[in-house]
Amino acid sequence: MSFNKYRRIYWSDIKLFLDCPCCFHIKHRYGLWRPQTPDTEESFGLYGVADNLQKKEHNLFREWKLHPLVDDIADEPIDAIPFNDENNSISRWQNHKEGLQFFDKNSNILFCGIIDDVWISSKNELIIVDYKTTTRDLASIGDNDKYQVSFYSWVLKNSTFVQNSSYTVSEIAYLLYYSVLKDGGTSFLPYNLKLEFKPSLVTCKINYNWIEGILSAIYECLNADGAPAANPRCNFCKYRQTYVRTLNQISAGSTMKKF
Ligand code: SF4
């Protein structure tokens, strides 16, 4: 271990670590970020715009009740209302500059979660809610989203906000998917440059079992002297290696096929 520097870790960092510990190490130790593409979920393309609009719309209702859409699509009545408190904590938790926070003094890491929403049940349990815009079929969505809401619930549970209050954190979270209708939905002819979405509410059981193992692996990776092996299936690295090889061949005067 080389040092124990203070760091911030977001869900996107954990996702990057799960994808490739090498890229995670290079980002945090050398400040070199893997490029984002328009179809990566963390990029602020159409996904980001749609997520922000959803957040805005749900916030319009938050003083009174859940967005009426939730009742329409839920399989059974939801025992919850949007969470509000006198300090307007939700606006800080939704803010990219702050978010939910838990500082772990053993690892010197501030764990942060920029959340979409929090609801509260009649039992005073706080429930994490995440809005997702997707082009995928719900059946093909993997476990990443479940890990994400579990991570947010873990941060909330350990935050000083919950630790110093009578609130508890629910054993469930909700994923509110807005799936784009690829055939244009009802406005297919003409679609008038409008995309239509089908909302679905998925209840997700919180799972904390994976968190400690991953976090200690992250801590070791952050403080290791060398970078771990790269993910052999990653297209970024394949491109990088081919690019460097091609440049070297050009500078060495090799006759390259031109297009
Ligand atoms: S394989 Fe290379 S580019 Fe891809 S994620 Fe890992 S270090 Fe980054």
Residues whose N, C-alpha, C, O or C-beta is under 5 A from the ligand:
A	BS01	SF4	C20 C22 C23 R34 A230 N231 C234 F236 C237
